[in-house]
Amino acid sequence: MKRIIFFLLPFVLICSQKMYGQVSFFDAHVSKYGELEQVLGDKWDKIDSLIVHGPINKADFKTIVRCATDGS
């Protein structure tokens, strides 16, 4: 019985993290500098991981910092 519990425990913990952790990421594709805030729209405060494809500048970095400090 102990073997079954120790065998199933990691699966239960992994599944519970996926269901209740609700990891939210956003894959942003930008084509111009300074476009990141516009691409994120109203999702900026609900994501916890961000992937950006394309050119970014100082304004985009400020958007990333705002997401990190004021978002989830």
C-alpha positions as CSV (number, residue, x, y, z in Angstrom):
1,M,0.0,0.0,0.0
2,K,2.8,2.4,0.8
3,R,4.4,1.7,-2.6
4,I,1.2,2.7,-4.3
5,I,0.9,5.9,-2.4
6,F,4.5,6.9,-3.0
7,F,4.1,6.0,-6.7
8,L,0.9,8.0,-7.2
9,L,1.9,11.0,-5.0
10,P,4.1,12.8,-7.6
11,F,1.3,12.5,-10.2
12,V,-1.2,14.0,-7.9
13,L,1.0,16.9,-7.1
14,I,1.9,17.6,-10.7
15,C,-1.8,17.5,-11.8
16,S,-2.9,19.7,-8.9
17,Q,-0.3,22.3,-9.9
18,K,-1.5,22.3,-13.5
19,M,-5.1,22.6,-12.5
20,Y,-4.9,25.0,-9.6
21,G,-1.7,26.9,-10.5
22,Q,-3.2,28.3,-13.7
23,V,0.1,29.2,-15.3
24,S,-0.7,31.9,-17.9
25,F,1.7,32.8,-20.6
26,F,1.5,35.0,-23.7
27,D,3.4,34.6,-27.0
28,A,3.6,38.1,-28.5
29,H,4.6,38.7,-32.1
30,V,5.6,42.3,-32.8
31,S,6.7,43.7,-36.1
32,K,7.7,47.2,-35.1
33,Y,9.4,48.9,-32.2
34,G,7.1,50.1,-29.4
35,E,4.3,47.8,-30.4
36,L,4.3,45.4,-27.4
37,E,1.8,47.3,-25.2
38,Q,-0.7,47.4,-28.1
39,V,-0.2,43.7,-28.8
40,L,-0.7,42.8,-25.1
41,G,-3.9,44.9,-24.9
42,D,-5.9,44.2,-21.7
43,K,-4.1,40.9,-21.0
44,W,-1.0,42.6,-19.6
45,D,-2.0,42.2,-16.0
46,K,-3.2,38.6,-16.3
47,I,-0.1,36.8,-17.7
48,D,2.8,35.5,-15.6
49,S,5.2,34.6,-18.5
50,L,5.9,36.5,-21.7
51,I,7.6,35.5,-24.9
52,V,8.3,38.3,-27.4
53,H,9.2,37.7,-31.0
54,G,10.4,40.7,-33.0
55,P,12.1,44.0,-32.3
56,I,11.7,45.7,-29.0
57,N,12.9,49.1,-27.7
58,K,12.9,51.1,-24.5
59,A,9.1,51.6,-24.5
60,D,8.6,47.8,-24.8
61,F,11.0,47.2,-21.9
62,K,8.9,49.7,-19.8
63,T,5.8,47.6,-20.7
64,I,7.6,44.4,-19.6
65,V,8.6,46.0,-16.3
66,R,5.1,47.3,-15.8
67,C,3.7,43.7,-16.4
68,A,6.2,42.3,-13.9
69,T,5.6,44.9,-11.1
70,D,1.8,45.6,-11.5
71,G,0.6,42.4,-13.1
72,S,0.0,38.9,-11.7
